[in-house]
Amino acid sequence: MSTIVVLVKQVPDTNAKIAVQGGRVDLSTVKMEMSPYDGFAIETALRHKEATGGTVTALTVGAAGTEKILKDAKAMGVDNIVRVWDDAWSELDSNALQTVLKEAVESLGANTVYCGKSAADTGAGSTGPGLAERLGWANASNIIGAEFGESVTVSMQVEAGVANITVPLPAVISCDKGDIKPRKANVKGIMMAKKAQVEIMTANAPASTVVVANHSMPAAKPAGKTFEGGSSASQVVQLLRDEANVL
Amino acid sequence: MYYEVKKMTNKIVIAELTKGTVNASTAELVSAAQAMGGDVTVVVPCTDASTADSVANYDGVAKVIAVKSDVFAGNDSSGWASALDSATPTGTILFLATARSKDVASRLAARRGISVVQDVVSIDGNNLTSPIYSGKANQTVTVNGDAVVSVRANVFSSVGSGSSNDVSVVDASGDVKTAVQQVMERASARLDVSEANIIISGGRGMGSPANFTHLEAVADTIGAAVGASRAAVDTWDDIPHSMQVGQTGKTVNPNLYIAVGISGAIQHLAGMRSSKYIVAINKDADAPIFQHADYGIIATWEEALPVFQDALSNLLA
């Protein structure tokens, strides 16, 4: 029996344009969604449960507005949905966030945690390995396949190629897009998700020592040179050598 | 006007290991550390202390520590972080932002109860800037106290060499938790997009996955990696996700990125816009990719690629 937690995070739609207003990213008109890699984590968690028995709990850290992604996870088939929050929190740095997650995962009695390889907002990928360290657990990151038993055997890219690695439980495993395709929610799942209760938890967060100072747009690139016709390709090769100095 | 008293904590650079040797970008980490202020120590994880010889001549370094452990022959982040923790002084710690080092950086920060800031591309004292939303915007954070930081390659200049630093050697053991069963070696010698200085990527405009052989031919001429857009990966099973460049694939910043038959969806641009030079080959003059290209060629790939390939072969012959 496995007690599985899958971490999910709400981020802006990855197809959306991002604008900065007054030194901060303006998300007021941007559609929010579950970070794309979290879908792979949910699918992996569900397959783990189907292989060994147990429960899957989807967990997010966020204000009330983030519950939609928990309902989306429920519609895919997770058993329980949990939102961890304290209205005193604003931006949690990685130390604070991972401390909160450790407390939540321990109080749920989990022995396996899945998450996306990184969230599509920061792209940092710190949460999985950092949480594992705080729990004293093994971790594997950016997995592209998994088989489940007493331990989880994952496949992941390494320097030399693709490695099969045995990860003893308890462990935190982060999922890349790979062999495991997320299932689509069916009508029954969506109906059940509508009625599902979100369990609210809180935890103790240390003060953040890394604080956001501002957001800015990347510097615009100067206009490039455009050529017409395939024969111009030789000219471009010459420019790459003489002007850009990259060949 | 007020004066802020800044505590200059030690800066520790963890040398990046690539296939057992010190990656040249480690010299970039030293200048990144200098930009934060304080004395710079370089820690070299290794299985043989002679690995550290290649950093002994770095300028601007107060101390070099070779940390010897069997764990550094493997990939287990717990093993790496625990062995490094035992031998690394306190202070702010800098890693190169590669997949493995970002993982180890996260564990090491957690071990020390401090925060981690990943993918830094600009440093102004204790203000660190990283791309967010895969480069659609930048975020600057202020770090108070020690932190673990990963820094992108190809952003900071390298420190010079010519000094002769003493190298002290420390033996360390690590808490390895996972076990490698087998490694299926990559079939081709071609680089992965995440480690290449030149990338040539194809999109759905390539027409079929079989046509990627034309990109591979160019790649082999100039030692490039072959990438793909999400549209190509999602459309064709023969194009694996490991090739995908973009917000849900790999974020890359090579010296040269060549986009062939790629229109330039926001998703894709996010993953490659920080490339130093961008070449776009597309038959549609209105394709958004041209707004981001240093050199745009409006032509079908069938017309342009053979010319491109010939010119490269002549140039490099």
Boltz contact constraints between the chains, C-beta under 6 A:
constraints:
  - contact:
      token1: [A, 14]
      token2: [B, 247]
      max_distance: 6.0
  - contact:
      token1: [A, 14]
      token2: [B, 267]
      max_distance: 6.0
  - contact:
      token1: [A, 15]
      token2: [B, 266]
      max_distance: 6.0
  - contact:
      token1: [A, 18]
      token2: [B, 133]
      max_distance: 6.0
  - contact:
      token1: [A, 18]
      token2: [B, 136]
      max_distance: 6.0
  - contact:
      token1: [A, 18]
      token2: [B, 137]
      max_distance: 6.0
  - contact:
      token1: [A, 20]
      token2: [B, 137]
      max_distance: 6.0
  - contact:
      token1: [A, 25]
      token2: [B, 137]
      max_distance: 6.0
  - contact:
      token1: [A, 36]
      token2: [B, 248]
      max_distance: 6.0
  - contact:
      token1: [A, 93]
      token2: [B, 115]
      max_distance: 6.0
  - contact:
      token1: [A, 94]
      token2: [B, 115]
      max_distance: 6.0
  - contact:
      token1: [A, 94]
      token2: [B, 116]
      max_distance: 6.0
  - contact:
      token1: [A, 95]
      token2: [B, 114]
      max_distance: 6.0
  - contact:
      token1: [A, 95]
      token2: [B, 115]
      max_distance: 6.0
  - contact:
      token1: [A, 98]
      token2: [B, 110]
      max_distance: 6.0
  - contact:
      token1: [A, 121]
      token2: [B, 132]
      max_distance: 6.0
  - contact:
      token1: [A, 122]
      token2: [B, 132]
      max_distance: 6.0
  - contact:
      token1: [A, 123]
      token2: [B, 134]
      max_distance: 6.0
  - contact:
      token1: [A, 124]
      token2: [B, 118]
      max_distance: 6.0
  - contact:
      token1: [A, 125]
      token2: [B, 102]
      max_distance: 6.0
  - contact:
      token1: [A, 126]
      token2: [B, 106]
      max_distance: 6.0
  - contact:
      token1: [A, 126]
      token2: [B, 116]
      max_distance: 6.0
  - contact:
      token1: [A, 126]
      token2: [B, 118]
      max_distance: 6.0
  - contact:
      token1: [A, 129]
      token2: [B, 77]
      max_distance: 6.0
  - contact:
      token1: [A, 129]
      token2: [B, 103]
      max_distance: 6.0
  - contact:
      token1: [A, 129]
      token2: [B, 106]
      max_distance: 6.0
  - contact:
      token1: [A, 129]
      token2: [B, 107]
      max_distance: 6.0
  - contact:
      token1: [A, 130]
      token2: [B, 106]
      max_distance: 6.0
  - contact:
      token1: [A, 130]
      token2: [B, 110]
      max_distance: 6.0
  - contact:
      token1: [A, 133]
      token2: [B, 107]
      max_distance: 6.0
  - contact:
      token1: [A, 133]
      token2: [B, 110]
      max_distance: 6.0
  - contact:
      token1: [A, 133]
      token2: [B, 111]
      max_distance: 6.0
  - contact:
      token1: [A, 134]
      token2: [B, 110]
      max_distance: 6.0
  - contact:
      token1: [A, 138]
      token2: [B, 177]
      max_distance: 6.0
  - contact:
      token1: [A, 138]
      token2: [B, 178]
      max_distance: 6.0
  - contact:
      token1: [A, 139]
      token2: [B, 77]
      max_distance: 6.0
  - contact:
      token1: [A, 141]
      token2: [B, 103]
      max_distance: 6.0
  - contact:
      token1: [A, 158]
      token2: [B, 75]
      max_distance: 6.0
  - contact:
      token1: [A, 160]
      token2: [B, 183]
      max_distance: 6.0
  - contact:
      token1: [A, 160]
      token2: [B, 185]
      max_distance: 6.0
  - contact:
      token1: [A, 161]
      token2: [B, 183]
      max_distance: 6.0
  - contact:
      token1: [A, 161]
      token2: [B, 184]
      max_distance: 6.0
  - contact:
      token1: [A, 161]
      token2: [B, 185]
      max_distance: 6.0
  - contact:
      token1: [A, 161]
      token2: [B, 186]
      max_distance: 6.0
  - contact:
      token1: [A, 162]
      token2: [B, 184]
      max_distance: 6.0
  - contact:
      token1: [A, 163]
      token2: [B, 180]
      max_distance: 6.0
  - contact:
      token1: [A, 163]
      token2: [B, 183]
      max_distance: 6.0
  - contact:
      token1: [A, 164]
      token2: [B, 181]
      max_distance: 6.0
  - contact:
      token1: [A, 164]
      token2: [B, 182]
      max_distance: 6.0
  - contact:
      token1: [A, 165]
      token2: [B, 178]
      max_distance: 6.0
  - contact:
      token1: [A, 165]
      token2: [B, 180]
      max_distance: 6.0
  - contact:
      token1: [A, 166]
      token2: [B, 179]
      max_distance: 6.0
  - contact:
      token1: [A, 166]
      token2: [B, 181]
      max_distance: 6.0
  - contact:
      token1: [A, 167]
      token2: [B, 178]
      max_distance: 6.0
  - contact:
      token1: [A, 177]
      token2: [B, 241]
      max_distance: 6.0
  - contact:
      token1: [A, 209]
      token2: [B, 144]
      max_distance: 6.0
  - contact:
      token1: [A, 209]
      token2: [B, 145]
      max_distance: 6.0
  - contact:
      token1: [A, 210]
      token2: [B, 115]
      max_distance: 6.0
  - contact:
      token1: [A, 210]
      token2: [B, 141]
      max_distance: 6.0
  - contact:
      token1: [A, 210]
      token2: [B, 143]
      max_distance: 6.0
  - contact:
      token1: [A, 211]
      token2: [B, 142]
      max_distance: 6.0
  - contact:
      token1: [A, 212]
      token2: [B, 141]
      max_distance: 6.0
  - contact:
      token1: [A, 213]
      token2: [B, 127]
      max_distance: 6.0
  - contact:
      token1: [A, 213]
      token2: [B, 140]
      max_distance: 6.0
  - contact:
      token1: [A, 213]
      token2: [B, 142]
      max_distance: 6.0
  - contact:
      token1: [A, 214]
      token2: [B, 140]
      max_distance: 6.0
  - contact:
      token1: [A, 215]
      token2: [B, 137]
      max_distance: 6.0
  - contact:
      token1: [A, 215]
      token2: [B, 139]
      max_distance: 6.0
  - contact:
      token1: [A, 216]
      token2: [B, 138]
      max_distance: 6.0
  - contact:
      token1: [A, 217]
      token2: [B, 137]
      max_distance: 6.0
  - contact:
      token1: [A, 218]
      token2: [B, 138]
      max_distance: 6.0
  - contact:
      token1: [A, 224]
      token2: [B, 293]
      max_distance: 6.0
  - contact:
      token1: [A, 224]
      token2: [B, 294]
      max_distance: 6.0
  - contact:
      token1: [A, 224]
      token2: [B, 295]
      max_distance: 6.0
  - contact:
      token1: [A, 224]
      token2: [B, 296]
      max_distance: 6.0
  - contact:
      token1: [A, 225]
      token2: [B, 295]
      max_distance: 6.0
  - contact:
      token1: [A, 226]
      token2: [B, 296]
      max_distance: 6.0
  - contact:
      token1: [A, 227]
      token2: [B, 297]
      max_distance: 6.0
  - contact:
      token1: [A, 228]
      token2: [B, 298]
      max_distance: 6.0
  - contact:
      token1: [A, 229]
      token2: [B, 299]
      max_distance: 6.0
  - contact:
      token1: [A, 230]
      token2: [B, 299]
      max_distance: 6.0
  - contact:
      token1: [A, 230]
      token2: [B, 303]
      max_distance: 6.0
  - contact:
      token1: [A, 230]
      token2: [B, 304]
      max_distance: 6.0
  - contact:
      token1: [A, 230]
      token2: [B, 307]
      max_distance: 6.0
  - contact:
      token1: [A, 231]
      token2: [B, 307]
      max_distance: 6.0
  - contact:
      token1: [A, 232]
      token2: [B, 297]
      max_distance: 6.0
  - contact:
      token1: [A, 233]
      token2: [B, 297]
      max_distance: 6.0
  - contact:
      token1: [A, 233]
      token2: [B, 304]
      max_distance: 6.0
  - contact:
      token1: [A, 233]
      token2: [B, 307]
      max_distance: 6.0
  - contact:
      token1: [A, 233]
      token2: [B, 308]
      max_distance: 6.0
  - contact:
      token1: [A, 234]
      token2: [B, 307]
      max_distance: 6.0
  - contact:
      token1: [A, 234]
      token2: [B, 311]
      max_distance: 6.0
  - contact:
      token1: [A, 236]
      token2: [B, 295]
      max_distance: 6.0
  - contact:
      token1: [A, 236]
      token2: [B, 297]
      max_distance: 6.0
  - contact:
      token1: [A, 237]
      token2: [B, 311]
      max_distance: 6.0
  - contact:
      token1: [A, 237]
      token2: [B, 312]
      max_distance: 6.0
  - contact:
      token1: [A, 237]
      token2: [B, 315]
      max_distance: 6.0
  - contact:
      token1: [A, 244]
      token2: [B, 277]
      max_distance: 6.0
  - contact:
      token1: [A, 246]
      token2: [B, 255]
      max_distance: 6.0
  - contact:
      token1: [A, 246]
      token2: [B, 256]
      max_distance: 6.0
  - contact:
      token1: [A, 246]
      token2: [B, 277]
      max_distance: 6.0
